Amino acid sequence: MVIIKTPSEIEKMRVLGSDAATLLNTLKINACAGMKTIDLDRLAVDEANSVDANLSSYRYHGYPGHLCISLNETIVHGIPGKTKLKEGDLVTIDMVLDREGVFVDTAITFTIGNPNKHQTKLMKVTKKAMLDGISKAVPGNRIGDISSTIQKTVEQSGFSVIREFVGHGVGKGIHEDPQIPNFGLPATGVKIQSGMTLAIEPMVSAGSWKVKVSSDGWTANMADGSLSAHFEHTILVTENEPEIITKRN
């Protein structure tokens, strides 16, 4: 069931979304070669505590980290640990924040040091796919309009969209209806309505779209070892253009 948010819930999500954007930017600024991914996780906990918010992924279905920190060929659910960041790493941080009964979900991919041309193109295309998909989140369209737009942007650039993981509704919980695949047909799926809050999150591979989950049950790697990127925003559907709740300056 799709949950239409109340004005009060929407306002709480806006404030929380701003805090999430600031927190994610802080993590990006502080990430450096030699730093352990668990140190980023601990920094996130401190920053969330400073704004009386919670990192919602912790223990969600048993997940052991507060963030998902995925490097290079890991597309999602990388568990923070003793791995040290190194120059040239492609880093994705995926974060869910909650406070006062509302949730926002956001993710960013960046490099440690300067990206090479291949990394730059992959990140640029993934971010563009997200923004192109968001532009279709208007009343009267359907979820398939978001999905097909993301797929077209990605595949026109020679990359692949991941099938196993999808976007979703968010707000009263971490994962709500509807599911939002990053591939599909236009004019299909749930009709988009004002007041819906959605997490739109293309996950993109430079090679095949096939994924292999590691023995820890969480870490999802590209089966062919190719580089991957992931961008995500929580958005509000309005009567006009969509509002990006987790927008970063």
N, C-alpha and C positions, 0 to 999 in steps of 0.2 A: 504493500500500500504506500502510495506517494504521500509524504507529509508536507502540507503547505504551512509555512512558518507564520507565526503571529508577528505583528509589528514589534512587540517586546523582544521576542526571540531574535528577530532580524537585527535589532539594535545591539543586542548582546554579541551577536556573531560579528558585527562590524568592528566593535571594539576589540574583540578577541582576535579577529583577523589582522588588525593592525599590529597587535602584539606579536602574533605569529610571524608576520613579515619582518619585524624588527629582530626577533630572535633568530630567524633563519639567516638574516644578513650578518648578525653577530657571529654565528657559527662559520659562515663563509670567510669572513675577515680573519678569524682566528685559526682556521685550518692551515697548517703549514707542514713542510717536509720534516719528518722525524717525530711528529705527533702521533700518538696512538689513537685509534678510532674510539676507544673507551673514554679517552680524555675529552673528546668532543661530546660524547654522551653525557659525561658528568657536568660539563659546562652548560649543556642544554638544561639539565635538571636545576642548576643554580639560577639560570636566567628565567626559567619558568616559575620557580619559587618566588623570584623577586616581583612577579606580577600576579601572584596568587593563582597561577594556572597549573594544570596537570598535563604531563606528557602521556597521552592516552594509550599509546601502544604497549606500555609496560604491562606485562602479564595478560595482554589481550589474547585469548586463546592460548595462553602459555608462552607468548613471545617474551624472551628474556631481556630485551633492550628497551630503552626509552625512545630511541630513534631507530630508523633503518638507515644504515650507512653502507652504500653499495659502491664498489670500486671496479672500474674498467668493464670486464665482461659480466659482472654481477648486475642484473637488471633491477632486482628489488629484494627486500628483506635481508640485506646484509647485516649480520649481528655485530654490534660494537664489541671490540675486544683488543687483543694485544698487537694486531696488525698496525704497522707504522706507515703513515702516509709518506709518499716519496714524490720527488719532482716528476712531473709528467702524468701523474695519476689523474684519471677521470673520476670525479667523486659525485655521487648522488646522495643527498640527504632528504629523506621523506619523513615528515613530522605531522602528528595529529595533536592538537592542543584542545583542552576543554576547561571550562569554567562556568559555574552557575547553570549547569544543565545543558549547555550548548557546546558543539564541537566544530572545529575547522580543520581542514586537511590541506597540506601544501608540500611541494617538493621542488628541488632545484638541482641542476647538474652544473659543475664547474671543474676547473683543473687546478692542480697544485702547480703554480708557476704558469708560464705562458702556454696556451694550447697550440698544437700544431694545426695545419690546415684541415686535416681529416677530422680532428676533434671539433674544431670550430664549425665546420659544416654540419656535423652530426648534432651539435647543440643548437645551432641556429635553426635547422629544420625542425627539430623536436619542439622547440619553443614556438616556432611559427605554427606548427600543427595544432598546438594547444590553443593559441590565440584564434586561429581560423575556426577551430571547433567551438570555442566560446562564442564567437560571433553568430553562430547558428542557434544559440540558446535563447530563443525569443518565442513568445506566445504564438501558437498556431503551427509552429514547426513540430517535428517529432525527434525522438532521440536518435533515430537513424540518420537524420540530417547532420547532427554533430559527428556521429561515427564515420559516415562516408566522407565527410569533409576532411577529417583527420587523416583517414586512410589515403585519400587522394594526394594531400600535401606531402605525406611521407613517401609514398611510392613513386611519385613524380620525380623525387630527388634520388631515387635508387636505393632507398633504405626499406626496412621491413617493420611493420607494426606487430607488437606482441599480441598473441591471441589469448594466452592463459590468464592474464590479469587485465582488469577493466576499471573504468571510473564508476562512480556511484553517487547516489544521494548521500547527503551528510547534513548534520545539524542537531537533531535530537539524539542521534547516535553516531558511531563511527561509520557504519555502513548501513545505508537505507536504500530502499527502492527509489528510482529505477537503476538497474545496472546500465553502464554506458560503455559499450565496447568501443575500441579504437578502430574498428572496421565494420562495414555493413552497407546496407542499402538506404538511400534517401527515402523519405516519406514512409518510414516504417517505425514500429515501436511506439512507446508511450508518448502521448501528446504533451507538449511542454506548456506549463501554466505559470503565470505570475505568482510569485511567492515560493516557488521551488528553490531549494539550495542544492547545488550540485558540485561534486568534485570531478573536474575534467582533467585527465592525466594520461596523455599519450606516453607510452613506453616504446622506445624505438631502438632497433638493432641495425648496425652497419652491415650485417650479414643475414643469415637465416633468422626467421622469427621463432624457431624452436628453442625451448627452454628445458633445462635439466635442474631439478631441485637436488641439493646436496644431501648428504647423510644426516645433517643436523635437522632436517625437516623444514627448514625455513629458507636458507640462502638459495636464490634462484639465479642460475648462471646461463648465459647463452651457450647452447649445446655445441656450437662451432667455435666458441672462444672469441667471438667478435665483440667489439666495443658496443656499449649501449648507453642510452641517455633517457632521462625521465624528468618531465616538468609537470607541475600540477598547481592549479588554483582552485579554491572554493569560490563559487560565484552565486549570485542571486539573480533569478529571473525577474525582470521588471516588465512593466507595460511597454517600455521603450527598449533601449539597449541593455545587455547584461551588465551587472555591476560586479567587478572583481573584488571580493571581500578581503582576500589575502594579498592584495597588490603590493609589490615592492617598488620603492622609488629607484 
